[in-house]
Amino acid sequence: MAGDGRAENIDPADQWVLNPQTGDYELRLSPSAEQSAPQTGVPGPRRAAPRRGAARPADPQRGTPHEGAPRPGARGPERPGGRGGGREQVPGQRRRRAAQPEAAAGSRRKGKTKKKKSTGKRILAWTGGTVAFVLVAAGVGGYLYYRHLNGNITSVSDDGAGTGGFSKDRAINILLIGTDKRSGAGNKGYGDEGSVGHADTTLLLHVSKDRSNATALSIPRDMITDIPDCPTKQDDGSMKTIPGTQKVRFNESLGQSERTPSCVMRTVTEITGIKLDHFMVADFNAVKTLSSAVDGVDVCLAKDIDDPKSHLKLPAGEHSIEGEDALAFVRTRYTVGNGGDLSRIQLQQQFLSSLMRKLKSNDTLTNPKKMISLAEAGTKALTVDSKIADIMKLRDLGMELGKLDMKNLTFATTPVVDNPAEKKPVTVVLNKAKSDELFSMMREDVSLTEVKKQEKKEKAAVAARLKGPRAEAGDVRVDVYNGSERNGAAQETLSWLQNTEGVTKSSQLGNAGKQGKTTVEYGPGQADEARKLADLMGLPAAALKPGKSEKNAQGLPAMVLTLGADFKGAGTPIKAPSKAPDGIQKVEADKTVCAK
């Protein structure tokens, strides 16, 4: 028996069996496998797994749920070509994350027995990461054989560009980057063999705080933008700042000038105002292996396509594509739409929507062989930031994303217009009016879909804060603090309130700690003043925080206005629009659209 628990001539996926009582996948070994002498790397002989439905004996030293789980210190099978598995590296330093000695696959706490969820619900929870390419594969795979998959993961530092990691009590923002670097077997034939790669396909996945809805925002690679300075960790541990550039294509934020994925994060944050939690980078092979792992992705064409550059040749109609055909599909653009990158984005969104539906289908979730194939493909094909370079962390992230209903996931494209600086435009620039509205909706967690659910009492109570009479501007007493990163914001606001709006009983008291959102704290009897100030400032109901006020310099009660990162300038409303701007390119993930 090999070190990964594989009997001779037996596919390892066939040895993992779903236990209907626990919802766990268990390694079932035949008697002949049990009697085989252990090989190098196997910590000891394995006992045969119990019959289905029988109680599973616990290991007295480790408390693991079954004997087939990999043990600490055991090495999974190595990939050909050493640590890199024969793959070239994504731009920037990359390293394998060592498996943690104390981690064990499927370990559980002892104590009271909790009521078990149904098998279907447990599987669905583990497979939640399907929303982000293959978080599902990584999450479920981690439950199957932790150490082996952990060794597959490649990571790159986020260089402090992110939030430090996702949290269960707030919205989640993940950057998905597809590089056009020709790394991996069979990809040199696409030309540009020596390229270090670009940010060829980029999506910002925003999942709402309550997990009821999500937006996947595509950012055109040929959009002209400014790339900021990018502090980047070097191989020796030192930091080097890669100088920014102005008015260049967005795709130059990766690969060029030794820029790493953290620079793409910084660039996207500069464009959208959204701070990102994590990133995931996929190369050409990711599309090929993931589509094959689910036995093909369903797509629809409204016309015949024969694109010699992408090598896609398919007749009109519905098709199930995988491998090279899948890669050709997401790369084609010259024979669809207007032949530009925006038309290609529509194809990519159709492909991803279909892939996600396939990943979350019962046909995939209840098929151990597919789940293992996905786990292998996902952990080998993707590069992630070091904050989630661990199977169990990916699983936790996947469980959060798995709470999302696909019908409330919307793919959208950043609003752009042809570059006016070019006589024959080949690049685009932001449509400022529409993009500002769209980015604001995402920052404020406003769904692009109609989410049908009962209003929670808490939301109703928050909305009620703006209902009621308003005080006169001259009666509003408020102290202003600057919690934004904008110098002079408090003094600017004070001058505007006093000279333009007549709020003369106001004062500016300097800086506060950094604050994400602008708030107004008010005490009893100040609700009318708070509503008036919210009207003047253009604040949403959630910005009003009832509780207590403070004493101003005259010893009188005053509200506390603290400006946050969402502050755009005195007199500029902070409220997000209630619906997406007209004319933006978007499609709902649960709907099939035929490419034209």
C-alpha positions in Angstrom: 0.0 0.0 0.0 1.5 3.4 -1.0 2.0 6.2 1.5 -1.3 7.9 0.5 -3.4 4.9 1.6 -3.9 3.7 -2.0 -4.3 0.0 -2.7 -2.7 -1.4 -5.9 -4.7 -0.8 -9.0 -7.5 1.0 -7.0 -8.4 4.6 -7.7 -8.1 6.5 -4.4 -11.4 8.2 -5.0 -13.1 4.8 -4.9 -11.8 4.2 -1.4 -13.5 7.2 0.1 -17.1 6.4 1.1 -19.8 8.7 2.5 -21.0 7.7 5.9 -24.8 8.6 5.9 -24.9 8.8 9.7 -22.1 11.4 10.1 -21.8 13.1 6.7 -18.1 12.2 6.7 -16.2 10.7 3.8 -14.3 7.7 5.3 -11.4 5.7 3.8 -12.4 2.1 3.2 -9.6 -0.3 2.7 -9.9 -3.9 1.6 -8.5 -6.8 3.7 -5.7 -7.3 1.2 -4.7 -3.7 1.7 -4.7 -4.2 5.4 -2.3 -7.1 5.2 0.2 -5.4 2.9 3.4 -4.3 4.5 3.6 -0.5 5.1 5.9 1.5 2.9 8.1 4.5 3.6 6.1 7.5 4.8 3.2 5.5 6.3 3.1 5.9 10.0 1.9 2.4 10.8 -0.5 -0.3 9.7 -4.1 0.7 9.2 -7.0 -1.3 10.5 -10.0 -2.0 8.3 -12.7 0.6 8.5 -15.9 -0.4 10.3 -19.1 -1.4 8.4 -21.3 1.4 7.3 -23.6 2.5 10.1 -21.4 0.9 12.8 -19.8 3.1 15.5 -16.3 4.1 14.5 -13.5 3.4 17.1 -11.7 6.5 18.2 -7.9 6.5 18.3 -7.1 6.6 22.1 -4.1 8.9 21.5 -5.5 11.2 18.8 -9.2 11.0 19.0 -9.5 11.0 15.2 -12.8 10.0 13.7 -11.4 7.1 11.7 -8.2 5.2 11.1 -8.0 6.1 7.4 -7.3 9.8 8.1 -3.7 10.9 7.4 -1.7 11.3 10.6 0.6 14.2 11.6 4.0 13.8 10.1 2.9 11.5 7.3 3.8 12.8 3.9 1.4 12.8 1.0 2.5 11.7 -2.4 4.9 14.2 -4.0 4.2 15.7 -7.4 6.6 15.2 -10.3 9.1 17.9 -10.6 9.6 18.6 -6.9 7.8 21.4 -5.0 6.6 23.2 -8.1 5.2 20.1 -9.6 6.7 21.1 -13.0 4.8 24.3 -13.1 6.4 27.7 -13.7 5.8 30.2 -11.0 3.3 33.0 -11.0 5.0 36.5 -11.0 6.6 37.2 -7.6 8.0 35.0 -4.8 6.1 31.8 -4.1 6.5 29.2 -1.5 4.9 26.1 -0.3 3.2 26.2 3.1 4.5 23.4 5.3 1.8 21.2 6.8 1.3 21.9 10.5 2.5 19.0 12.6 -0.3 19.4 15.1 -3.1 19.5 12.5 -5.0 16.4 11.9 -7.6 15.7 9.2 -11.1 15.5 10.6 -10.0 15.9 14.3 -12.9 16.6 16.7 -13.4 17.9 20.2 -14.5 15.5 22.8 -17.6 16.4 24.8 -21.3 16.4 24.5 -22.7 15.0 21.3 -24.3 17.6 19.1 -27.3 17.0 17.0 -26.1 16.1 13.5 -27.2 18.0 10.5 -28.6 16.1 7.6 -26.0 14.6 5.2 -27.0 16.9 2.4 -26.7 20.1 4.5 -23.3 19.1 5.9 -22.0 18.4 2.5 -23.4 21.7 1.2 -21.8 23.6 4.0 -18.4 22.1 3.3 -18.7 22.9 -0.4 -19.6 26.5 0.0 -16.5 27.9 -1.7 -17.8 27.0 -5.1 -18.7 30.6 -5.5 -15.0 31.5 -5.9 -13.7 29.1 -8.6 -12.7 26.1 -6.3 -12.9 27.2 -2.7 -15.3 24.4 -2.5 -12.7 21.9 -3.7 -10.2 23.1 -1.3 -12.6 23.2 1.6 -14.0 19.7 1.1 -10.6 18.3 0.2 -9.3 19.6 3.5 -11.8 17.4 5.2 -10.6 14.3 3.3 -6.9 14.4 3.6 -5.5 17.5 5.1 -1.8 17.1 4.9 -1.6 15.9 1.3 -3.7 18.8 0.0 -1.9 21.3 2.3 1.3 20.4 0.5 -0.3 21.2 -2.8 -1.0 24.9 -1.9 1.2 27.6 -3.3 1.1 31.0 -1.6 2.3 34.6 -2.1 2.4 37.3 0.5 -0.3 40.0 0.3 2.4 42.5 1.5 -0.1 44.2 3.8 -2.4 45.1 0.9 -5.4 43.2 2.4 -7.5 43.5 5.6 -5.5 40.7 7.3 -8.2 38.1 6.6 -11.9 37.6 6.2 -14.3 37.7 9.2 -17.6 36.0 9.8 -19.2 39.2 11.1 -18.7 41.4 8.0 -18.8 41.3 4.2 -16.2 39.3 2.4 -14.2 40.6 -0.6 -12.0 38.3 -2.6 -10.0 39.1 -5.7 -9.9 36.4 -8.4 -7.0 36.9 -10.9 -6.5 35.0 -14.1 -3.0 35.3 -15.5 -2.1 34.9 -19.2 1.3 33.5 -18.4 1.9 30.5 -20.6 3.0 28.2 -17.6 2.1 24.6 -17.4 2.1 21.7 -19.9 0.6 22.3 -23.3 0.3 26.1 -23.1 3.4 27.3 -25.0 1.4 26.9 -28.3 -0.7 29.9 -27.4 2.2 32.3 -28.3 4.0 34.9 -26.2 5.9 32.0 -24.5 8.3 34.2 -22.6 5.7 36.5 -21.1 5.8 37.0 -17.3 2.0 37.3 -17.4 -0.5 40.0 -16.8 -3.8 40.4 -14.9 -5.6 39.1 -17.9 -8.9 38.4 -16.1 -9.9 40.0 -12.8 -13.0 39.7 -10.7 -13.8 41.2 -7.4 -16.2 38.9 -5.5 -18.2 40.8 -2.8 -20.3 38.7 -0.5 -22.7 40.6 1.7 -22.4 40.7 5.5 -25.6 38.6 5.9 -24.5 36.2 3.1 -27.8 36.8 1.3 -26.3 38.1 -1.9 -23.1 38.7 -3.8 -21.6 40.6 -6.7 -18.8 39.4 -9.0 -17.4 42.5 -10.6 -15.2 42.1 -13.7 -12.5 44.7 -14.3 -11.5 45.1 -18.0 -7.9 44.4 -18.6 -7.6 47.2 -21.1 -9.0 49.9 -18.8 -6.6 52.8 -18.4 -5.9 53.5 -14.7 -3.1 54.5 -12.3 -1.1 51.8 -10.6 0.0 52.9 -7.1 3.4 52.3 -5.4 3.5 48.6 -4.3 5.6 47.6 -1.3 6.6 44.0 -2.1 8.3 41.3 0.0 11.5 39.9 -1.5 12.9 36.4 -1.3 15.3 37.4 1.4 12.5 38.8 3.5 13.2 42.5 2.8 10.6 44.9 1.4 11.0 46.7 -1.9 8.7 49.4 -3.2 7.9 49.0 -6.9 7.1 52.5 -8.2 3.6 53.2 -9.5 2.8 54.3 -13.0 0.0 56.5 -14.3 -2.4 56.1 -17.2 -1.5 52.5 -18.2 -3.6 49.4 -18.8 -5.0 47.7 -15.7 -3.4 44.4 -16.7 0.0 45.8 -16.0 -0.7 45.6 -12.3 0.6 42.0 -12.3 3.8 40.6 -13.7 5.2 43.9 -15.2 8.1 45.4 -13.2 8.0 42.4 -10.9 4.6 43.2 -9.6 2.9 40.5 -7.6 -0.8 39.8 -6.8 -0.6 42.2 -3.9 -0.1 45.1 -6.4 -3.3 44.1 -8.2 -5.1 44.2 -4.8 -3.8 47.8 -4.2 -4.8 48.9 -7.7 -8.4 47.5 -7.3 -8.7 49.2 -3.9 -7.6 52.5 -5.4 -10.2 52.1 -8.2 -13.2 50.9 -6.1 -12.5 52.1 -2.6 -13.0 48.5 -1.4 -10.4 46.9 0.9 -9.9 43.2 -0.1 -9.6 40.2 2.3 -7.8 37.7 0.0 -6.7 36.9 -3.5 -6.6 33.8 -5.6 -4.6 33.5 -8.9 -5.4 31.0 -11.6 -3.3 30.2 -14.7 -4.3 28.5 -18.0 -4.2 25.0 -16.4 -6.7 26.0 -13.7 -9.4 26.3 -16.3 -8.5 23.0 -18.0 -8.2 20.9 -14.8 -11.2 22.3 -13.0 -13.6 22.0 -15.9 -12.4 18.4 -16.4 -12.8 17.6 -12.7 -16.6 18.3 -12.9 -16.9 16.3 -16.2 -17.5 19.4 -18.3 -19.1 22.8 -18.0 -22.3 23.6 -19.9 -22.3 26.6 -22.3 -24.5 27.9 -25.0 -23.6 29.6 -28.3 -26.1 31.6 -30.4 -23.9 31.2 -33.5 -21.0 29.1 -34.9 -17.6 30.1 -33.5 -14.3 29.4 -35.3 -11.5 31.5 -33.6 -8.0 30.6 -34.9 -6.3 32.6 -32.1 -8.0 30.9 -29.2 -8.4 27.6 -31.1 -12.2 27.4 -30.3 -14.3 25.8 -33.0 -17.8 25.0 -32.0 -21.2 25.0 -33.8 -24.2 27.0 -32.4 -26.1 25.3 -29.7 -25.5 23.9 -26.2 -22.2 22.1 -25.4 -20.4 20.6 -22.4 -16.8 21.7 -22.6 -13.7 20.8 -20.6 -9.9 20.9 -20.9 -8.5 22.7 -23.9 -12.0 23.5 -25.2 -12.8 25.2 -21.9 -9.6 27.3 -22.0 -10.3 28.3 -25.6 -13.9 29.3 -24.7 -12.8 31.8 -21.9 -10.0 33.2 -24.2 -12.0 33.7 -27.4 -13.1 37.2 -28.3 -12.6 37.9 -32.1 -15.7 36.0 -33.2 -18.2 37.1 -30.5 -19.9 40.5 -29.8 -17.8 43.4 -31.1 -14.6 41.3 -30.9 -13.2 43.2 -27.9 -12.3 42.4 -24.3 -15.8 43.4 -23.1 -17.4 40.7 -25.2 -14.9 38.2 -23.9 -15.8 39.2 -20.3 -19.4 38.1 -21.1 -18.2 34.7 -22.2 -16.1 34.3 -19.0 -19.1 35.3 -16.8 -21.2 32.7 -18.6 -18.6 30.0 -18.1 -18.1 30.9 -14.4 -21.8 30.9 -13.7 -22.2 27.5 -15.3 -19.2 26.1 -13.5 -20.6 27.3 -10.1 -23.9 25.7 -10.8 -22.2 22.5 -11.7 -20.1 22.6 -8.5 -23.1 23.1 -6.3 -25.2 20.5 -8.1 -26.1 17.2 -6.3 -24.4 15.4 -9.1 -21.1 16.9 -7.8 -21.7 17.2 -4.1 -22.6 13.5 -3.7 -19.9 12.1 -5.9 -16.7 11.4 -3.8 -14.6 10.9 -6.9 -15.5 14.3 -8.3 -14.9 16.0 -5.0 -11.4 14.5 -4.7 -10.6 15.4 -8.3 -11.8 19.0 -7.5 -9.7 19.1 -4.4 -6.6 18.0 -6.2 -7.2 20.3 -9.2 -8.0 23.3 -7.0 -5.1 23.1 -4.6 -2.6 22.5 -7.5 -3.9 25.1 -9.9 -4.5 28.1 -7.7 -2.0 30.4 -5.9 -3.5 32.1 -2.8 -2.4 34.7 -0.4 -0.5 33.5 2.7 -3.4 34.4 5.0 -5.4 31.4 3.6 -2.6 29.1 2.7 -4.0 26.3 4.8 -6.8 23.8 4.0 -8.7 24.4 7.1 -8.7 28.2 6.6 -9.9 27.6 3.1 -12.6 25.3 4.4 -13.8 28.0 6.9 -13.9 30.5 4.1 -15.8 28.1 1.9 -18.4 27.5 4.6 -19.1 31.2 4.8 -19.4 31.6 1.0 -21.6 28.4 0.9 -24.4 30.2 2.7 -25.0 32.2 -0.5 -27.9 31.3 -2.7 -26.8 31.3 -6.4 -29.9 33.1 -7.5 -28.7 36.2 -5.6 -25.2 36.2 -7.2 -24.9 38.8 -10.0 -22.0 39.2 -12.4 -21.4 42.8 -13.4 -18.8 44.6 -15.5 -17.1 47.8 -14.4 -18.8 50.7 -16.3 -16.4 52.0 -18.9 -16.4 54.1 -22.1 -14.0 54.3 -25.1 -10.8 56.1 -24.3 -11.4 59.7 -25.7 -7.6 60.2 -26.0 -7.4 57.7 -28.8 -8.6 58.3 -32.4 -9.3 54.6 -32.9 -10.0 53.5 -29.3 -8.4 50.2 -28.3 -8.6 50.9 -24.6 -11.3 52.1 -22.2 -11.6 54.4 -19.2 -14.0 54.5 -16.3 -17.5 55.8 -16.8 -17.1 57.9 -13.6 -20.8 58.6 -12.9 -22.0 55.0 -13.2 -18.9 53.4 -11.7 -19.1 55.6 -8.6 -22.7 54.5 -8.0 -21.8 50.8 -8.5 -18.8 50.9 -6.3 -20.8 52.7 -3.6 -23.5 50.0 -3.7 -20.8 47.3 -3.2 -19.1 49.2 -0.3 -22.5 49.8 1.4 -23.6 46.1 0.9 -26.5 46.9 -1.4 -27.5 44.0 -3.6 -27.7 44.1 -7.3 -30.5 41.5 -7.2 -33.9 41.6 -5.5 -33.3 39.5 -2.4 -36.6 38.1 -1.2 -36.5 37.8 2.6 -38.3 39.0 5.7 -37.1 42.3 7.1 -35.3 41.8 10.3 -36.3 43.8 13.3 -32.9 45.3 13.6 -33.0 46.7 10.1 -36.5 48.0 10.6 -35.3 49.7 13.8 -32.3 51.3 12.0 -34.5 52.6 9.2 -36.8 54.1 11.8 -34.0 56.4 13.1 -34.6 58.7 10.1 -38.3 58.9 10.7 -39.5 61.8 12.8 -39.2 65.6 13.0 -36.0 67.6 12.3 -34.4 70.3 14.4 -33.5 73.7 12.9 -29.9 73.9 11.7 -29.2 76.6 14.3 -30.2 74.2 17.1 -27.9 71.4 16.1 -25.0 71.1 18.5 -22.2 68.8 17.3 -18.4 68.2 17.7 -16.6 67.0 14.6 -13.7 64.5 14.6 -11.6 63.3 11.7 -11.5 59.5 11.5 -10.8 59.4 7.8 -7.4 59.4 6.1 -8.1 62.7 4.5 -6.1 65.6 6.1 -8.2 68.6 7.1 -11.5 66.8 6.7 -12.9 67.9 10.1 -12.0 71.5 9.6 -13.5 71.4 6.0 -16.7 70.0 7.3 -16.9 72.4 10.2 -16.5 75.4 7.8 -19.2 74.0 5.5 -21.6 73.3 8.4 -21.2 76.8 9.9 -20.9 79.0 6.8 -23.1 77.1 4.3 -25.7 75.2 6.4 -26.1 77.5 9.4 -25.0 74.9 12.0 -23.3 77.5 14.2 -23.2 75.5 17.4 -20.5 73.2 16.1 -16.8 72.8 16.8 -13.8 70.8 15.4 -11.9 68.7 17.9 -9.2 67.1 15.8 -8.4 63.6 14.8 -9.9 60.3 16.0 -8.7 56.8 15.3 -9.2 55.5 11.8 -12.9 54.7 11.2 -14.4 52.8 8.2 -17.7 54.6 8.1 -18.9 58.1 9.2 -21.1 58.0 12.3 -23.2 60.3 14.4 -23.5 59.5 18.1 -26.3 61.2 20.0 -27.9 61.0 23.4 -31.5 61.2 24.7 -33.4 64.2 23.4 -31.1 64.7 20.4 -32.8 62.5 17.8 -34.3 65.5 16.0 -30.8 67.1 15.8 -29.3 63.8 14.6 -31.9 63.5 11.8 -31.2 67.1 10.7 -27.5 66.4 10.6 -28.0 63.2 8.6 -30.0 65.1 6.1 -27.3 67.8 5.7 -24.5 65.3 5.4 -26.4 62.8 3.3 -25.9 60.0 5.8 -27.7 56.6 5.8 -29.8 55.6 8.8 -27.1 53.1 9.8 -24.7 56.0 10.5 -26.9 57.2 13.4 -25.8 55.7 16.7 -28.2 56.4 19.6 -26.6 56.1 23.1 -24.9 59.0 24.7 -23.4 62.4 23.7 -20.5 64.3 25.1 -20.1 67.7 26.7 -18.7 70.4 24.5 -16.4 73.2 25.5 -19.3 75.1 27.2 -20.3 72.0 29.1 -23.4 71.5 27.0 -24.4 68.1 25.5 -23.2 67.8 21.9 -23.5 65.0 19.3 -20.3 63.5 18.0 -19.8 63.4 14.3 -16.8 61.2 13.3 -15.8 61.2 9.7 -14.8 57.8 8.3 -13.1 56.4 5.2 -16.4 56.8 3.3 -16.2 60.6 3.6 -16.0 62.1 0.1 -16.0 65.8 1.0 -18.2 68.3 2.8 -21.6 68.5 1.1 -21.1 65.2 -0.8 -23.8 62.6 0.2 -22.4 59.3 1.6 -25.6 57.3 1.0 -25.3 54.5 -1.5 -27.9 54.3 -4.3 -30.7 51.7 -3.8 -30.4 50.1 -7.2 -27.7 49.6 -9.9 -27.2 52.4 -12.5 -29.0 51.9 -15.8 -27.1 50.3 -18.7 -24.4 48.4 -16.8 -23.4 45.0 -18.1 -24.7 42.4 -15.7 -26.1 38.9 -15.6 -27.6 36.7 -12.8 -25.6 33.6 -12.1 -28.6 31.2 -12.0 -29.6 32.1 -15.6 -28.2 30.6 -18.8 -27.3 33.1 -21.5 -26.2 32.1 -25.0 -23.1 33.9 -26.4 -23.8 35.9 -29.5 
